[in-house]
Amino acid sequence: MKRRILIQYLLFAYFIPSDRIFANPSTLANLDYSNPILKSLRSDVKENLRLSRSKQSDDKLIPLRYFQYTVKKDDSFFKIMARTGMDLETLSSVNELSSPHDLVEGMVLEIPNMRGVFHPETSENSLKNKQLLADKYRLPNDKLQYDSAREKWFIPGVVMGKVEKSFFYGFGFTTPLKTVLMSSAYGNRIDPFTKKTTFHGGIDLAAKHGSSVHASQDGIVEFASTSGGYGKLIIIKHAMGYETRYGHLDTFLVKSGERIKKGEKIGEVGMTGRTTGPHLHFEVRRNSKRQKPFFQSHL
């Protein structure tokens, strides 16, 4: 009887899609090397790394699955990366991290059992899409893995270029003003109008009315108009899903659809919108998610 039940289970597990077998991630309680679950994860990562580089047609990847880990007080991005056998690209892509600074105590990370990145656009699980992406990334199509929950393809073995890494480490943007004096930081603050604690999704840079505002990175102007509390606002789209926002402007020197170079003058400081005085409100977002701005250098 027990043997028959075991056989039925194995047949069921063999024929259902792998993304359903591993729909519920395993919990990774700690990062101790003696942890058997961590050992299993690292073993899968190592083997999948070998298989992803193999040219043998019968070398199939161990199916994509996830382990969940809750960030502890003394953890860092690089500690977690090293202990789990991950790399920068995988850990940031799977968890949509914009920089190492996004990591906070209590955050639940998903750690896959292979290195790679998600293709940024959602797409259907079809042979056509699979082959298109295989050609794009120059990989055998049997190496690609589909995540039905995210509706995205996982591309094994992809690594960031120099530009992408500079964005991730927070050195992709230069300061939009020649003289930088922060009047309000990123994060929780006392709202100057309501006197209540609110989240401030950018930084405020004090400057004289009419001061030159420069593009923080190459990109394309997506928006140059008035927008609520921002007043006169410019939004520039950059690589890898990044965008920068420049609010409370007095004048625009660019228009929507225009291609902009880093350091190019795009407008002038004003006090339009919801503001108590002239300054520049500056934001950095990635895939619509705000992140704390870090600058490479002054202009």
C-alpha positions in Angstrom: 0.0 0.0 0.0 2.7 2.5 1.0 4.8 1.5 -2.0 1.8 2.2 -4.3 1.2 5.6 -2.7 4.9 6.5 -3.2 4.8 5.5 -6.9 1.6 7.6 -7.4 3.3 10.6 -5.8 6.5 10.2 -7.9 4.4 10.0 -11.1 2.4 13.1 -10.1 5.6 15.0 -9.3 7.2 14.0 -12.5 4.4 15.1 -14.8 3.3 18.4 -13.3 5.2 21.6 -14.3 8.3 22.4 -12.2 7.1 25.9 -11.3 4.1 24.2 -9.6 6.2 21.7 -7.7 8.2 24.6 -6.2 5.4 27.1 -5.9 6.0 27.3 -2.1 9.7 28.3 -1.5 11.7 26.6 1.2 12.6 28.7 4.2 16.3 29.4 4.8 16.4 30.1 8.5 20.1 31.1 8.7 23.2 31.4 6.6 25.4 29.0 8.7 27.4 26.8 6.4 26.3 23.8 8.5 22.6 24.5 7.6 21.5 21.5 5.4 19.1 23.7 3.4 21.8 26.2 2.6 24.1 23.3 1.6 21.3 22.1 -0.8 20.9 25.6 -2.2 24.6 26.1 -2.8 24.9 22.6 -4.4 22.1 23.4 -6.8 23.7 26.8 -7.7 27.1 25.2 -8.3 25.6 22.4 -10.5 23.3 24.8 -12.4 26.3 27.1 -13.1 28.2 24.2 -14.6 25.1 23.1 -16.6 24.4 26.6 -17.9 27.9 26.7 -19.4 27.7 23.2 -20.8 27.4 22.7 -24.6 26.1 19.2 -24.2 22.5 18.9 -25.4 21.5 16.4 -22.7 22.8 18.6 -19.8 19.5 19.9 -18.4 19.3 22.5 -15.7 17.9 21.6 -12.3 14.5 23.4 -12.5 14.2 26.9 -11.1 13.1 27.1 -7.4 13.3 29.5 -4.6 14.5 29.7 -1.0 13.2 32.5 1.3 15.5 34.3 3.7 14.6 37.0 6.2 17.3 39.7 6.5 18.9 39.8 9.9 20.3 42.9 11.8 24.0 42.2 11.0 23.4 41.1 7.4 24.7 42.9 4.3 24.0 42.5 0.7 27.5 41.1 0.0 27.4 38.6 3.0 24.1 37.2 1.8 25.4 37.0 -1.8 28.6 35.1 -0.7 26.9 32.7 1.7 24.2 31.7 -0.8 26.5 31.3 -3.8 24.7 34.1 -5.6 26.1 37.0 -7.6 25.2 40.7 -7.8 23.0 40.2 -10.9 20.9 37.4 -9.5 20.2 38.8 -6.1 19.3 42.2 -7.4 17.2 41.0 -10.3 15.1 38.4 -8.5 14.3 40.8 -5.6 14.1 44.0 -7.7 16.8 45.7 -5.7 18.0 49.0 -7.0 21.2 49.1 -4.9 22.8 47.3 -1.9 21.3 50.1 0.3 17.8 48.7 -0.4 18.4 45.9 2.1 16.8 46.4 5.5 16.3 44.2 8.5 13.1 42.0 8.2 13.0 42.1 4.4 12.2 38.7 2.9 14.5 37.8 0.0 13.9 35.1 -2.6 17.1 33.2 -3.4 16.9 31.1 -6.6 18.9 27.9 -7.1 20.7 29.3 -10.1 22.5 32.4 -11.2 21.0 34.7 -13.8 18.5 37.5 -14.3 14.9 38.0 -15.3 14.2 39.4 -18.7 12.7 42.8 -17.7 9.5 42.5 -19.8 6.6 40.1 -19.0 5.7 37.6 -21.7 3.8 34.4 -22.3 5.3 31.0 -21.8 5.4 30.1 -25.5 8.0 28.4 -27.7 8.1 31.6 -29.9 9.0 33.8 -26.9 11.5 31.3 -25.6 13.3 31.1 -28.9 13.3 34.9 -29.4 14.9 35.4 -26.0 17.4 32.5 -26.6 18.5 34.3 -29.7 18.7 37.6 -28.0 20.9 36.3 -25.1 22.7 33.8 -27.3 21.8 30.8 -25.3 20.3 27.3 -26.1 16.6 27.7 -25.6 16.5 24.7 -23.2 18.5 26.7 -20.7 15.8 29.4 -20.2 13.4 28.9 -17.3 9.9 30.4 -17.0 8.5 31.8 -13.8 4.7 31.7 -14.1 4.1 33.8 -11.0 6.2 36.7 -12.4 5.2 35.9 -16.0 8.9 36.4 -16.9 11.7 34.4 -18.3 14.7 33.7 -16.2 18.0 33.9 -18.2 20.8 31.8 -16.6 24.3 33.1 -16.5 23.7 36.8 -17.5 26.0 39.3 -15.9 25.9 43.1 -15.6 28.1 45.3 -17.7 30.1 48.2 -16.3 27.3 50.8 -16.8 24.7 48.6 -15.1 27.0 47.9 -12.2 27.7 51.7 -11.8 23.9 52.2 -11.5 23.5 49.4 -8.9 26.4 50.7 -6.8 24.8 54.1 -6.8 27.4 55.8 -9.0 25.3 56.1 -12.1 24.1 59.6 -11.4 25.8 63.0 -11.0 24.4 65.9 -9.0 21.9 68.0 -10.9 23.2 71.2 -9.3 26.8 72.6 -9.3 26.5 73.5 -5.6 24.7 70.9 -3.5 23.2 71.8 -0.2 20.5 69.3 1.0 17.6 70.9 2.8 15.5 67.8 3.2 16.7 64.2 3.1 15.2 61.0 1.7 12.9 59.1 4.1 10.5 60.0 6.9 10.3 63.7 7.8 8.0 66.3 9.3 5.9 67.7 6.5 6.4 71.5 6.4 2.7 72.0 5.7 0.9 69.4 7.8 3.5 69.1 10.6 3.0 65.3 10.5 5.5 62.6 9.8 5.4 61.6 6.1 7.7 59.7 3.7 9.8 62.0 1.4 10.5 60.0 -1.7 13.4 62.2 -2.9 15.8 64.8 -1.7 15.4 68.6 -1.6 18.4 70.6 -2.7 18.5 74.3 -1.7 19.4 76.7 -4.5 18.8 80.3 -5.6 15.9 81.0 -7.8 17.0 80.6 -11.4 20.0 78.3 -10.7 20.8 75.9 -13.5 19.5 72.3 -13.3 21.4 69.6 -15.2 20.5 66.1 -16.3 21.9 63.6 -13.9 22.5 60.9 -16.6 21.9 60.3 -20.3 18.3 59.6 -21.2 15.1 60.6 -22.9 12.7 63.2 -21.6 9.4 61.5 -20.9 7.6 64.4 -19.2 8.1 68.2 -19.1 5.0 69.9 -17.8 3.1 70.8 -14.6 2.2 67.9 -12.2 0.4 68.7 -8.9 2.7 69.2 -5.9 5.8 68.8 -8.1 4.9 72.1 -9.9 6.9 72.3 -13.1 8.4 68.8 -13.4 10.8 67.1 -15.8 11.1 63.2 -15.9 14.0 61.6 -17.7 14.0 57.9 -18.5 17.4 56.1 -18.3 18.7 52.6 -18.9 17.6 49.6 -16.9 14.3 51.0 -15.9 15.7 54.0 -14.1 14.2 57.5 -14.1 15.1 60.8 -12.5 12.6 63.6 -11.5 13.3 67.3 -11.2 10.5 69.2 -9.4 9.5 72.8 -8.5 11.2 74.2 -11.6 10.8 77.7 -12.8 11.5 77.1 -16.5 11.9 74.2 -18.9 14.7 74.0 -21.5 13.8 70.6 -22.9 10.6 69.0 -24.3 9.1 65.5 -24.1 10.8 63.0 -26.4 14.1 64.8 -26.5 17.3 62.9 -26.0 19.5 64.3 -23.3 23.2 64.0 -22.3 24.5 63.8 -18.7 25.3 67.3 -17.5 23.2 69.1 -20.1 21.2 72.0 -18.7 17.5 71.1 -18.7 15.8 73.8 -16.6 16.1 76.3 -13.8 15.3 76.2 -10.1 11.9 77.7 -9.1 9.3 77.4 -6.4 6.3 76.1 -8.4 4.0 73.5 -6.8 3.9 72.6 -3.1 6.9 74.3 -1.7 7.9 76.9 0.9 10.7 78.4 -1.1 13.0 78.0 -4.1 14.7 74.6 -4.3 15.0 71.5 -6.5 13.2 68.3 -5.6 15.2 65.4 -7.0 14.1 61.8 -7.2 15.6 58.5 -8.5 13.2 55.6 -9.4 13.7 52.2 -10.8 10.7 50.4 -12.3 8.5 53.0 -10.5 10.1 52.2 -7.2 11.7 55.1 -5.4 15.3 54.7 -4.2 17.7 56.8 -2.2 19.8 59.0 -4.5 23.6 58.5 -4.5 25.9 60.6 -6.6 29.0 59.8 -8.5 30.4 63.3 -8.3 29.5 66.9 -8.5 29.3 68.5 -11.9 
